[in-house]
Amino acid sequence: MKLSNHGLSGPPPAEKIIRVEHHQKKPCLHNISLEILLKIMAQYGPRLVVPIDLKKKPWEQKHPLHNRWHPDIPPVAEVTAHELFRVEMVDFSGGAITNNHTAHDVKHVDPLTNIYESRPNKVYKIYISLPMAPPTPRLVVPIDLKKKPWEQKPPLHNRWHPHIPHVAAVNTGEVFRVEMVDWTGGAIKDDDSAVDIKFLDLSSVHYLSGPIRIVDNDGIPAKPGDLLAVEICNLGPLPGDEWGFTATFDRENGGGFLTDHFPCATKAIWYLEGIYAHSPQIPGVRFPGLTHPGIIGTAPSMELLNIWNERERDVEENGIKSSKLCEVLHSRPLANLPTTKSCLLGKIQKGTTEWEKIAKEAARTIPGRENGGNCDIKNLSRGAKVYLPVFVEGANLSTGDMHFSQGDGEVSFCGAIEMSGFLELKCEIIRGGMKEYLTPMGPTPLHVNPIFEIGPVEPRFSEWLVFEGISVDESGRQHYLDASVAYKRAVLNAIDYISKFGYSKEQVYLLLSCIPCEGRISGIVDAPNAVATLAIPTAIFDQDIRPKKNKVPVGPRLVRKPDVFKCTYDGNLPITRNQSATS
């Protein structure tokens, strides 16, 4: 393979003209900018430069392989410096080792060529080969990225209800694959505007894949009262769609944790390169993601659904003791009550009597609840296992809202790197597990919560800068052990500090929502202050952001441009300004 850097000794500037040859069915790109190239790569995925046909021998491959080192072996492909490309490979024996219950093939592999050589002059015993390796995970919910959520087959849904019929069934112990659209169903585009964020129809989210019925190997489905153990075997972005977005909503349409400070809709686009992400709108930052589903949950029973609707309606209609959060007005609504607007119920057809009835009572997917749901736990990644209560026969498992990366709290609301993606899962049924392991924290046996195990795979950082917050708001008012106020102050402290290094506060706000930062409640008993902390891995930046003896090196050289895409705020709600903060 020949590497061409066209005379460049470092990363090419955005305006540098480069040349890339794409293979069949993909655009042939000549004289394009690096920024445009990144967008095309995000749409089509890494360019395949050395394909492999597993049905052919090594010497039959279209791009010939080699098993020696020599300077005169000619290249079979050419790539450009900094281009993300894909290389496929046979196993080291070239397919000579087979998937069976014998070591016969290993015994006679030619160690000089690593290619299996037939030996016609020898007589061997006849063996019966049986498959040993597990088959490729069965795809139970496919996604066509060219279609809208309501056009998918099998259909998607964006509500919780026990009567939404399952679209697939799997056995315990089976590894199966589920594909998902991003949480908006493709409404947010890879472009240079935040208008799609500002006017997003939030009554349509989240679009979920499922429900999936779970049965054991005897054909007996999961029963109410069981625990469903769901192991995440593998996950990632959908091939050919390796990009994502992070955003803040307009204060009149969704808002967020700091909506009183940041009322405008903003958006940053992220391009995914293997385990890493980078954004043209937030330069100087590159980090590995901890990919996970924001939503994974089981269907509620009618009894549990009624409990949800009653308690959430009470909050929305009667308010709370204070109409303020951290001394600013709450984002509206206070709760996301059932609505027929933009309701999608899987196989149930809109306009039918059944649809009308279910749409009026089906729960929205915005909050996490007893069934799991939208808990946005960033550590539910590869190798993790979640134990979900079962409330209906078959469990009716659904999942969606895939994140390439997210910070603890997802503070900007649309705060992860949102993307389309896939999960490969394996389920077990623990009979009677709810009563055995989950103690109700409420008036009924249904008031329980899932538990989960963290997987063994996550980014490794050794140096962190930690910001502290206490239960004192921006006006100086003391709150009593309020962890929300404390965490808000920790986030604001981090935003103000990092903005000293050339970033806008909008850039930092989005960054803290999606990087793998660690939020903690450090103290909750020392009245009157709760103490919350936010730890930021310093290695993600291309500069040292630690406090030093000399002053912060401010100036035009450090101003990070371009900024995030931003819309104007047209509302009349008051905006909180911290007079002591950095302007």
C-alpha positions as CSV (number, residue, x, y, z in Angstrom):
1,M,0.0,0.0,0.0
2,K,1.4,3.4,-1.0
3,L,1.0,6.4,1.3
4,S,1.0,9.7,-0.4
5,N,1.2,12.9,1.6
6,H,1.6,15.3,-1.3
7,G,4.6,17.0,0.3
8,L,2.8,17.7,3.6
9,S,4.8,17.3,6.8
10,G,1.8,17.7,9.1
11,P,-2.0,17.7,9.0
12,P,-3.2,19.6,5.9
13,P,-5.1,22.8,6.4
14,A,-8.8,22.8,5.6
15,E,-8.2,24.7,2.3
16,K,-5.5,22.3,1.1
17,I,-6.4,20.6,-2.1
18,I,-6.1,16.8,-2.0
19,R,-6.9,13.9,-4.3
20,V,-8.7,10.7,-3.3
21,E,-9.8,7.8,-5.5
22,H,-12.9,6.1,-4.3
23,H,-13.9,2.6,-5.2
24,Q,-17.0,1.5,-7.1
25,K,-20.4,2.8,-6.1
26,K,-18.8,5.7,-4.2
27,P,-18.0,9.1,-5.6
28,C,-14.7,9.7,-7.3
29,L,-13.3,12.8,-5.6
30,H,-10.8,15.1,-7.2
31,N,-9.6,18.5,-5.8
32,I,-11.8,18.7,-2.8
33,S,-11.2,20.3,0.6
34,L,-10.4,18.3,3.7
35,E,-13.6,19.5,5.3
36,I,-15.8,18.3,2.5
37,L,-13.9,15.1,2.4
38,L,-14.6,14.5,6.1
39,K,-18.3,15.0,5.4
40,I,-18.3,12.5,2.5
41,M,-16.4,10.0,4.6
42,A,-18.9,10.3,7.4
43,Q,-21.7,9.6,4.9
44,Y,-20.0,6.7,3.1
45,G,-17.7,5.4,5.8
46,P,-14.0,4.6,5.4
47,R,-12.9,3.8,1.9
48,L,-12.3,0.1,1.3
49,V,-8.9,-0.2,-0.3
50,V,-8.2,-4.0,0.1
51,P,-11.4,-6.1,-0.1
52,I,-11.5,-9.8,0.8
53,D,-13.8,-12.5,-0.7
54,L,-14.0,-15.2,1.9
55,K,-15.1,-17.7,-0.8
56,K,-11.8,-17.4,-2.6
57,K,-8.3,-18.7,-1.8
58,P,-5.5,-16.1,-1.0
59,W,-4.0,-16.4,-4.5
60,E,-7.5,-15.8,-6.0
61,Q,-8.2,-12.5,-4.4
62,K,-8.8,-9.5,-6.7
63,H,-6.1,-7.5,-4.9
64,P,-3.4,-10.2,-4.7
65,L,-2.0,-10.9,-1.2
66,H,1.6,-11.7,-0.3
67,N,3.4,-13.7,2.4
68,R,6.9,-12.3,2.1
69,W,8.6,-8.9,2.7
70,H,10.5,-7.5,-0.2
71,P,11.1,-3.9,-1.5
72,D,10.0,-4.8,-5.1
73,I,6.5,-6.1,-4.2
74,P,4.3,-3.5,-5.9
75,P,1.6,-1.6,-4.0
76,V,-2.0,-2.7,-4.7
77,A,-3.7,0.5,-3.4
78,E,-2.9,4.2,-2.7
79,V,-4.2,6.3,0.2
80,T,-3.8,9.9,1.2
81,A,-2.2,11.1,4.4
82,H,-4.9,11.6,7.1
83,E,-7.5,9.7,5.1
84,L,-9.4,7.1,7.1
85,F,-9.4,3.8,5.1
86,R,-10.3,0.2,5.6
87,V,-8.2,-2.9,4.9
88,E,-9.7,-6.4,5.0
89,M,-7.6,-9.5,5.8
90,V,-7.8,-13.3,5.7
91,D,-6.7,-15.2,8.8
92,F,-3.0,-15.9,9.0
93,S,-3.4,-19.4,7.4
94,G,-5.4,-18.0,4.5
95,G,-8.5,-20.0,5.5
96,A,-6.7,-23.3,5.8
97,I,-7.9,-23.7,9.4
98,T,-11.6,-24.7,9.3
99,N,-14.5,-24.5,11.8
100,N,-14.7,-28.1,12.9
101,H,-14.1,-30.4,15.8
102,T,-10.7,-31.7,14.6
103,A,-7.1,-30.6,14.6
104,H,-6.5,-32.4,11.3
105,D,-6.1,-29.1,9.4
106,V,-3.7,-27.6,12.0
107,K,-1.5,-30.7,11.8
108,H,-0.9,-30.3,8.0
109,V,-0.7,-26.5,7.6
110,D,2.4,-25.6,5.7
111,P,4.3,-23.4,8.1
112,L,6.5,-22.0,5.3
113,T,3.5,-20.5,3.4
114,N,0.8,-20.4,6.0
115,I,-1.4,-21.8,3.2
116,Y,-3.0,-25.2,3.6
117,E,-1.4,-27.7,1.1
118,S,-3.2,-30.8,0.0
119,R,-1.3,-34.1,0.2
120,P,-2.7,-36.5,-2.3
121,N,-0.2,-39.2,-1.6
122,K,-1.2,-39.7,2.0
123,V,-4.3,-41.5,3.3
124,Y,-6.3,-39.8,6.1
125,K,-9.2,-40.9,8.2
126,I,-12.6,-39.4,7.4
127,Y,-13.9,-36.9,10.0
128,I,-17.4,-35.4,10.4
129,S,-17.0,-31.6,10.9
130,L,-19.4,-29.9,13.3
131,P,-19.6,-26.1,13.7
132,M,-17.9,-24.7,16.8
133,A,-17.8,-20.9,16.5
134,P,-21.1,-19.1,17.1
135,P,-22.9,-17.9,13.9
136,T,-23.0,-14.3,12.9
137,P,-25.6,-12.5,15.1
138,R,-29.1,-12.7,13.6
139,L,-30.3,-9.3,12.5
140,V,-33.8,-9.0,14.0
141,V,-34.4,-5.2,13.5
142,P,-32.8,-3.8,10.3
143,I,-32.6,-0.1,9.5
144,D,-32.7,1.5,6.0
145,L,-31.1,5.0,6.5
146,K,-32.8,6.1,3.3
147,K,-36.3,5.7,4.8
148,K,-38.2,7.7,7.5
149,P,-38.8,6.1,10.9
150,W,-42.5,5.3,10.0
151,E,-41.3,3.7,6.7
152,Q,-39.0,1.1,8.3
153,K,-39.7,-2.6,8.2
154,P,-40.2,-3.8,10.9
155,P,-41.8,-0.5,12.1
156,L,-40.4,1.6,14.9
157,H,-42.2,3.1,17.9
158,N,-41.7,6.2,20.1
159,R,-43.9,5.4,23.1
160,W,-44.1,2.9,25.9
161,H,-47.3,0.8,26.1
162,P,-47.9,-2.9,27.0
163,H,-50.1,-3.4,23.9
164,I,-47.5,-2.3,21.3
165,P,-46.9,-5.7,19.5
166,H,-43.5,-7.2,19.3
167,V,-41.8,-7.1,15.9
168,A,-39.3,-10.0,16.6
169,A,-38.6,-12.8,19.0
170,V,-35.3,-14.2,20.2
171,N,-34.2,-17.1,22.5
172,T,-32.2,-16.8,25.6
173,G,-28.5,-17.3,24.9
174,E,-28.9,-16.2,21.3
175,V,-26.7,-13.3,20.2
176,F,-28.8,-11.0,18.0
177,R,-28.4,-7.7,16.3
178,V,-30.6,-4.6,16.5
179,E,-30.1,-1.5,14.3
180,M,-31.3,1.9,15.3
181,V,-31.9,5.4,13.8
182,D,-30.6,8.3,15.8
183,W,-33.1,9.5,18.4
184,T,-34.6,12.1,16.1
185,G,-35.1,9.7,13.2
186,G,-32.7,11.5,10.9
187,A,-34.3,14.9,11.4
188,I,-30.9,16.5,12.2
189,K,-28.5,17.0,9.3
190,D,-24.8,17.2,8.8
191,D,-24.9,20.8,7.6
192,D,-23.9,24.3,8.8
193,S,-27.1,25.4,10.5
194,A,-28.8,24.9,13.8
195,V,-32.3,25.6,12.4
196,D,-33.2,21.9,12.5
197,I,-32.4,21.9,16.2
198,K,-34.3,25.0,17.0
199,F,-37.6,23.7,15.4
200,L,-37.3,20.0,16.1
201,D,-40.6,18.3,16.9
202,L,-39.8,16.9,20.3
203,S,-43.2,15.1,20.5
204,S,-41.7,12.6,18.0
205,V,-38.8,11.4,20.1
206,H,-37.3,8.9,20.8
207,Y,-37.6,6.5,17.9
208,L,-37.0,3.0,19.3
209,S,-36.3,-0.4,17.7
210,G,-38.4,-3.2,19.0
211,P,-40.3,-4.5,21.0
212,I,-38.5,-7.8,21.0
213,R,-40.1,-10.8,22.7
214,I,-37.7,-12.9,24.8
215,V,-38.4,-16.7,25.3
216,D,-36.2,-19.4,26.9
217,N,-35.0,-22.5,25.1
218,D,-38.1,-24.4,26.0
219,G,-40.2,-21.7,24.2
220,I,-41.6,-20.3,27.5
221,P,-41.6,-16.4,27.4
222,A,-40.3,-14.1,30.1
223,K,-43.1,-13.6,32.7
224,P,-44.0,-10.6,34.9
225,G,-41.8,-10.8,38.0
226,D,-38.8,-12.1,36.2
227,L,-35.6,-10.3,35.7
228,L,-34.2,-9.9,32.1
229,A,-30.4,-9.9,32.0
230,V,-29.3,-8.1,28.8
231,E,-25.6,-8.3,27.9
232,I,-24.1,-5.9,25.4
233,C,-21.8,-8.0,23.3
234,N,-21.0,-5.4,20.7
235,L,-22.1,-2.0,19.5
236,G,-21.2,0.9,17.2
237,P,-22.3,3.3,14.5
238,L,-24.1,2.0,11.5
239,P,-21.5,1.4,8.6
240,G,-21.6,4.3,6.2
241,D,-23.1,6.7,8.7
242,E,-20.1,7.4,10.9
243,W,-21.0,10.9,12.2
244,G,-23.0,12.4,15.0
245,F,-24.2,15.7,16.5
246,T,-24.4,17.4,19.9
247,A,-26.8,20.3,20.5
248,T,-28.6,22.6,22.8
249,F,-32.3,23.3,22.3
250,D,-33.9,26.7,22.1
251,R,-35.3,27.7,25.5
252,E,-38.9,27.8,24.1
253,N,-38.5,24.2,22.7
254,G,-36.8,21.8,25.0
255,G,-34.2,23.9,26.8
256,G,-31.7,22.1,29.0
257,F,-29.9,22.0,32.3
258,L,-28.4,25.5,31.7
259,T,-31.1,26.9,29.5
260,D,-31.3,30.1,31.5
261,H,-27.6,30.8,30.6
262,F,-27.7,29.4,27.1
263,P,-31.2,30.0,25.6
264,C,-30.2,29.7,21.9
265,A,-30.3,26.5,19.8
266,T,-26.7,25.4,18.9
267,K,-25.2,22.5,17.1
268,A,-21.8,20.8,16.6
269,I,-21.1,18.0,14.1
270,W,-18.7,15.2,15.1
271,Y,-16.9,12.9,12.7
272,L,-16.1,9.4,14.0
273,E,-12.7,7.7,13.2
274,G,-12.8,4.3,14.8
275,I,-12.8,4.9,18.6
276,Y,-12.1,8.7,18.2
277,A,-14.3,11.7,17.6
278,H,-13.5,15.2,16.5
279,S,-15.5,18.3,15.5
280,P,-14.7,21.1,13.1
281,Q,-16.9,23.4,15.3
282,I,-14.9,22.6,18.5
283,P,-11.2,22.5,17.3
284,G,-8.3,21.3,19.3
285,V,-10.2,18.4,20.9
286,R,-10.1,14.7,20.1
287,F,-11.1,11.9,22.4
288,P,-12.2,8.2,22.5
289,G,-15.9,7.6,22.9
290,L,-17.6,5.2,25.3
291,T,-20.4,4.1,23.0
292,H,-23.7,3.1,24.6
293,P,-27.5,3.1,24.1
294,G,-29.2,6.0,25.9
295,I,-32.4,3.9,26.0
296,I,-32.9,0.2,26.8
297,G,-36.0,-1.0,28.6
298,T,-38.9,-3.3,28.8
299,A,-42.6,-2.6,28.3
300,P,-44.7,-1.5,31.3
301,S,-47.8,-3.2,32.4
302,M,-51.1,-1.3,32.3
303,E,-50.9,-0.9,36.1
304,L,-47.4,0.6,35.9
305,L,-48.4,2.8,32.9
306,N,-51.3,4.2,34.9
307,I,-48.9,5.0,37.8
308,W,-46.6,6.9,35.5
309,N,-49.3,8.9,33.9
310,E,-51.0,9.8,37.2
311,R,-47.8,11.0,39.0
312,E,-46.4,12.9,36.0
313,R,-49.8,14.6,35.3
314,D,-49.8,15.8,38.9
315,V,-46.4,17.5,38.5
316,E,-47.5,19.1,35.2
317,E,-50.9,20.3,36.4
318,N,-50.1,21.3,40.0
319,G,-46.5,22.3,39.6
320,I,-44.0,21.9,42.4
321,K,-43.4,23.9,45.6
322,S,-41.0,26.2,43.8
323,S,-41.5,27.1,40.1
324,K,-37.8,27.6,39.9
325,L,-34.8,25.4,39.4
326,C,-31.5,26.9,40.7
327,E,-33.4,30.2,41.0
328,V,-34.5,30.3,37.4
329,L,-37.7,29.3,35.7
330,H,-38.1,25.6,34.9
331,S,-38.0,24.4,31.3
332,R,-41.5,23.7,30.2
333,P,-43.1,21.2,30.2
334,L,-42.5,20.0,33.8
335,A,-43.5,16.5,32.5
336,N,-43.9,15.0,29.1
337,L,-47.5,13.7,29.2
338,P,-49.1,11.4,26.6
339,T,-50.0,13.1,23.3
340,T,-51.2,11.7,20.0
341,K,-49.0,14.2,18.1
342,S,-46.3,12.4,16.1
343,C,-47.1,9.2,17.9
344,L,-45.7,6.0,16.3
345,L,-46.9,2.7,17.7
346,G,-45.1,0.1,15.6
347,K,-47.4,-2.3,13.9
348,I,-50.6,-0.5,15.1
349,Q,-51.9,1.5,12.2
350,K,-52.6,5.2,12.7
351,G,-56.3,6.1,12.3
352,T,-57.6,2.8,13.7
353,T,-59.7,2.7,16.9
354,E,-56.9,0.7,18.6
355,W,-54.3,3.4,17.6
356,E,-56.5,6.2,18.9
357,K,-57.0,4.5,22.3
358,I,-53.3,3.6,22.8
359,A,-51.9,6.9,21.6
360,K,-53.9,8.8,24.2
361,E,-52.4,6.8,27.1
362,A,-49.0,5.6,25.9
363,A,-46.1,7.1,27.9
364,R,-43.5,9.4,26.3
365,T,-39.9,8.1,26.2
366,I,-38.2,11.3,27.6
367,P,-37.6,10.3,31.2
368,G,-36.1,7.1,32.7
369,R,-38.5,5.1,34.8
370,E,-38.9,1.7,36.5
371,N,-38.6,-0.1,33.2
372,G,-35.2,1.4,32.5
373,G,-35.8,3.5,29.5
374,N,-34.0,6.8,28.9
375,C,-31.5,6.6,31.7
376,D,-28.5,7.8,29.6
377,I,-25.9,5.8,31.6
378,K,-22.7,6.2,29.7
379,N,-21.1,3.1,31.2
380,L,-23.6,0.7,29.5
381,S,-21.1,-0.1,26.9
382,R,-19.4,-3.2,25.4
383,G,-19.4,-6.0,28.0
384,A,-22.0,-4.3,30.3
385,K,-25.0,-6.2,31.5
386,V,-28.3,-4.6,32.6
387,Y,-30.9,-6.4,34.7
388,L,-34.4,-5.1,33.7
389,P,-37.7,-5.9,35.5
390,V,-40.2,-7.8,33.4
391,F,-43.8,-6.4,33.6
392,V,-45.4,-8.1,30.6
393,E,-45.2,-11.5,29.0
394,G,-42.2,-11.7,26.7
395,A,-40.6,-8.6,28.4
396,N,-41.0,-6.7,25.0
397,L,-37.5,-5.2,25.0
398,S,-36.8,-2.0,23.1
399,T,-33.7,0.1,22.6
400,G,-32.5,3.3,20.9
401,D,-30.9,6.7,21.3
402,M,-27.4,5.5,20.4
403,H,-24.5,7.6,21.7
404,F,-21.0,7.6,20.5
405,S,-20.0,9.4,23.7
406,Q,-21.6,11.3,26.6
407,G,-20.6,13.1,29.7
408,D,-22.2,12.3,33.0
409,G,-25.5,14.2,33.2
410,E,-25.8,14.9,29.5
411,V,-26.2,18.5,30.6
412,S,-27.3,20.1,27.3
413,F,-30.2,17.7,26.9
414,C,-29.2,16.8,23.3
415,G,-25.9,16.4,24.9
416,A,-24.3,13.2,23.8
417,I,-22.8,12.6,20.3
418,E,-26.1,11.4,18.9
419,M,-25.9,8.8,16.1
420,S,-27.5,5.9,14.4
421,G,-26.1,2.6,15.5
422,F,-26.4,-1.1,16.2
423,L,-26.3,-3.3,19.3
424,E,-25.5,-7.0,19.5
425,L,-27.2,-8.4,22.6
426,K,-27.7,-11.6,24.5
427,C,-30.5,-12.2,27.0
428,E,-31.1,-14.4,30.0
429,I,-34.2,-14.8,32.0
430,I,-33.9,-15.0,35.8
431,R,-37.2,-16.5,36.9
432,G,-38.8,-14.7,39.9
433,G,-35.8,-12.3,39.9
434,M,-37.8,-9.1,40.7
435,K,-38.9,-10.4,44.1
436,E,-35.6,-12.1,44.8
437,Y,-33.3,-9.2,44.0
438,L,-35.3,-5.9,43.7
439,T,-36.8,-4.3,46.8
440,P,-39.7,-1.9,46.0
441,M,-39.2,1.7,46.9
442,G,-42.8,2.7,46.8
443,P,-46.3,1.6,47.6
444,T,-46.5,-1.3,45.1
445,P,-44.2,-4.2,44.0
446,L,-43.8,-2.3,40.7
447,H,-41.8,0.5,42.2
448,V,-38.4,-1.0,41.5
449,N,-35.4,0.1,39.4
450,P,-32.9,-1.8,37.2
451,I,-29.4,-2.6,38.1
452,F,-26.4,-3.0,35.8
453,E,-22.8,-4.2,35.6
454,I,-20.1,-2.1,34.0
455,G,-18.2,-3.7,31.1
456,P,-14.4,-4.1,31.1
457,V,-13.9,-1.8,28.1
458,E,-13.6,2.0,28.5
459,P,-11.2,4.9,27.7
460,R,-8.3,5.1,30.0
461,F,-7.3,8.6,31.3
462,S,-4.8,9.2,34.0
463,E,-5.0,13.0,34.5
464,W,-8.1,14.9,35.4
465,L,-9.1,18.5,36.3
466,V,-11.9,18.5,38.8
467,F,-14.4,21.3,39.3
468,E,-16.5,21.6,42.5
469,G,-19.9,23.0,43.1
470,I,-22.0,23.6,46.2
471,S,-25.7,24.3,47.0
472,V,-25.4,28.1,46.5
473,D,-26.9,29.5,43.3
474,E,-25.7,32.4,41.1
475,S,-27.6,35.0,43.2
476,G,-25.7,33.8,46.3
477,R,-28.8,32.2,47.9
478,Q,-28.2,29.1,50.1
479,H,-30.1,25.9,49.2
480,Y,-30.4,23.0,51.6
481,L,-28.4,19.9,50.4
482,D,-29.6,20.5,46.8
483,A,-27.4,18.3,44.5
484,S,-28.9,19.8,41.4
485,V,-27.8,23.3,42.4
486,A,-24.3,21.9,43.3
487,Y,-23.9,20.1,40.0
488,K,-25.1,23.2,38.1
489,R,-22.4,25.3,39.8
490,A,-19.7,22.6,39.1
491,V,-20.6,22.7,35.4
492,L,-20.7,26.5,35.3
493,N,-17.3,26.7,37.0
494,A,-15.9,24.3,34.4
495,I,-17.4,26.2,31.5
496,D,-16.0,29.5,32.7
497,Y,-12.6,28.1,33.3
498,I,-12.1,26.3,30.0
499,S,-13.5,29.3,28.1
500,K,-10.3,31.1,29.2
501,F,-8.3,29.0,26.8
502,G,-9.9,30.4,23.6
503,Y,-13.2,28.7,23.4
504,S,-16.7,30.2,23.4
505,K,-18.9,29.2,26.3
506,E,-21.3,27.5,23.9
507,Q,-18.4,25.4,22.6
508,V,-17.5,24.3,26.2
509,Y,-21.2,23.6,27.1
510,L,-21.5,21.2,24.2
511,L,-18.1,19.7,25.0
512,L,-19.0,18.9,28.6
513,S,-22.2,17.2,27.5
514,C,-20.4,14.7,25.2
515,I,-16.9,14.0,26.4
516,P,-16.4,11.1,28.8
517,C,-16.3,13.4,31.9
518,E,-17.1,12.0,35.3
519,G,-19.8,13.6,37.5
520,R,-20.0,12.8,41.2
521,I,-22.0,13.6,44.3
522,S,-19.1,14.0,46.6
523,G,-21.1,14.9,49.7
524,I,-24.8,14.8,50.6
525,V,-24.9,14.8,54.4
526,D,-23.0,18.0,55.4
527,A,-25.8,20.5,55.8
528,P,-26.5,22.9,54.3
529,N,-24.3,22.2,51.2
530,A,-24.3,19.2,48.9
531,V,-21.0,19.0,47.1
532,A,-20.9,17.9,43.4
533,T,-17.8,17.5,41.2
534,L,-17.1,17.3,37.5
535,A,-13.9,15.7,36.4
536,I,-12.5,16.5,32.9
537,P,-9.8,14.4,31.3
538,T,-7.1,16.9,30.3
539,A,-5.6,14.6,27.6
540,I,-8.5,15.4,25.2
541,F,-7.1,18.9,24.6
542,D,-4.2,19.9,22.3
543,Q,-3.0,22.3,25.0
544,D,-2.2,22.2,28.7
545,I,-5.3,23.6,30.5
546,R,-4.0,23.2,34.1
547,P,-3.4,26.3,36.2
548,K,0.2,27.4,36.0
549,K,2.4,30.0,37.5
550,N,2.1,32.3,34.5
551,K,-1.2,33.8,33.4
552,V,-3.5,32.2,30.9
553,P,-2.0,32.9,27.4
554,V,-4.9,34.8,26.0
555,G,-5.0,36.4,22.6
556,P,-6.1,35.9,19.0
557,R,-3.7,33.0,18.5
558,L,-5.8,31.0,21.0
559,V,-9.2,31.9,19.8
560,R,-10.8,28.7,18.6
561,K,-12.7,29.2,15.4
562,P,-15.0,28.3,13.8
563,D,-17.6,28.3,16.6
564,V,-20.7,26.1,17.0
565,F,-23.7,26.7,14.7
566,K,-26.1,29.0,16.5
567,C,-29.6,30.4,16.1
568,T,-31.0,33.6,17.7
569,Y,-33.2,33.4,20.8
570,D,-36.6,35.0,20.1
571,G,-38.3,34.3,23.5
572,N,-39.0,36.6,26.4
573,L,-37.9,34.4,29.4
574,P,-35.2,36.0,31.6
575,I,-31.6,35.0,31.1
576,T,-29.3,34.4,34.0
577,R,-25.9,36.3,33.9
578,N,-23.2,35.7,36.4
579,Q,-21.7,39.1,36.8
580,S,-18.4,37.7,38.2
581,A,-17.9,35.2,35.4
582,T,-15.6,35.6,32.5
583,S,-17.3,37.6,29.7
